[in-house]
Amino acid sequence: MTLATMNLHYQAGTSDKVYKVVLTMKDGIYTLTAFWGRRGKSLQSQVKGTYPFHWDAVRAMHNLVASKTGKGYRITERVGV
């Protein structure tokens, strides 16, 4: 079940990138997955971590988003957070 999603966008010069962070829960385990790539293209994905507690997963999600916004990404959509 998807609990939260954050979409980010970065555009500078010829660079037009998207970054998406999704928090899901299955069988009591929370999984944080990131998707990234150029806008309009297929996105790559990677599991960034699994967590036994909701708050640990939310903290990791916020830390990941903070690292991206620190590099110039803007949050474009926030669902469930």
Order of alpha helices (4+ residues) and beta strands (2+ residues): beta-beta-beta-beta-alpha-beta
